[in-house]
């Protein structure tokens, strides 16, 4: 059934169709509509879930963790400060191997207060052991919730799907809402290998001495590596049932491209139009969308970028003291290659400033006219 | 001859890592006797996250989920929700936290869970300081006590937070104090809590010989003195207003008898002890008034 819905409601429908069993959430702009609609679904009896209306995001994640450990499919959604408050428990969920799915609406971190989009909230959680998927459209948002459980529950690693504040969260698009029957065929009920069970009592998360800790973390990394293939498989299976797929990356017009622009989130959609326009002028430019950020699709990225002469990365985020986060990750992926490709790292659109087609076009012009970047960070749009 | 009629089945094994004379270990033993096997426990950072034993061991015979320091109540609420949605409503969910995890860092999550009236039993075993990290003051540390962060020259100069009143103010169905010195009373209260739906809060007095600088074999004696001096009275509050006094000492003993058994109060002068006595008398009078109002 096709409906015109916001990104936030796409999240809610994704959770509904995934038959989540426990929801714990705390309101924060721009996430509120996600939980408002879920509250209605629960109140109407459309969704048979326990919705725990907690007093903070910290408790939201703690409650999801408890519920998941008890064997229930758990869901939450948050944004920015809320995600930061959860930080300790993001480690707990991943370290505890609990396949919770969280929707994070990308919002810039305070101070000063900002409710507008950038990626520093989710990217600051890079090393918590969560998988991360960045979405470009409301359809992808809905589909990624469902895929999220499919992936997370196979590897016992929690998954965060990320969508841009307002650009997706509050923007309505046509979304094909799958039928429950289709989703049930794709996503089996959550039956964890281990759970809190009075008939099989165990202690979870007890003191780990130096003799054991490292192995437990090694296994988490190994399963993160496994998650890459499982994600690809889950995406193929998704296509078989729903007719759509996304990949862990998407290479757009990259085959013969001399310059490849790397993006994530909704900047990707803007970039598509820029690439199309420049292609009409016979410019050999392409676009690489990074959908999965953790685990990082290093091989897939390398396979695409090695064909290019120059690469430019658009970051709507910053690791203070170094540079754009996607930029740094992509540089490290290409380090061991014999072919040296100049990589240009642009930072733009922080705190929700528009990333227009013109801005992206100017970036490409800069790359065309320079052999290498003049600065480690190429700022775009700073008015100082 | 049986003095008490306590459940014989043990749900805690020997071999745990508690110090000698640990009140917290006794508290768990009695609580699980009352709750039985159909119980899931969640424990945040506290002495008990060590007492239970390191991976892969556990001294409890029931499932245990170690949770983050400030999340005992929220984790228990999550476990409850997870069990309920699976139709396992008959399983007890026990949040088991120390005084630091309850009075201080965990009070927000606890207040949230209590306001929602989550169907959990929350036990705070109170040894009156951060004992697991080496005896640092908490807001449960009583006036006058030495700890490693309140040295004798700057002893704790604020009263113990009244957590029971705070919990009663949430108008939850059941709040009680209990003591390892009175196992029959403690077990009766846990059994009572087990049969009430909603949030149950039990504040258990649990001496710590290591931190209080007292003899391990005096744990019970000190626990009973705490009640006999009215330093830690045993009472219940139903639905936030109905106060019930459980034990009323015939002759209230002077607090000095209680204080002198513990090295943490050794530095106190007679004048300071007199002040503590006055405060205990005042609070005792207030409690009796509340109980008599019913």
Interface residues (C-beta under 8 A of the other chain):
Chain A: X21 X22 X24 X48 X49 X50 X52 X53 X54 X55 X56 X58 X59 X60 X62 X63 X64 X65 X66 X67 X68 X69 X70 X71 X72 X74 X88 X89 X92 X196 X197 X198 X200 X201 X202 X203 X204 X205 X206 X207 X208 X209 X212
Chain B: X37 X38 X39 X40 X42 X49 X50 X52 X53 X54 X55 X56 X57 X58 X60 X61 X62 X63 X64 X65 X66 X67 X68 X70 X71 X73 X74 X75 X76 X77 X78 X79 X80 X81 X82 X83 X84 X85 X86 X91 X108 X109 X111 X112 X113 X115 X116 X118
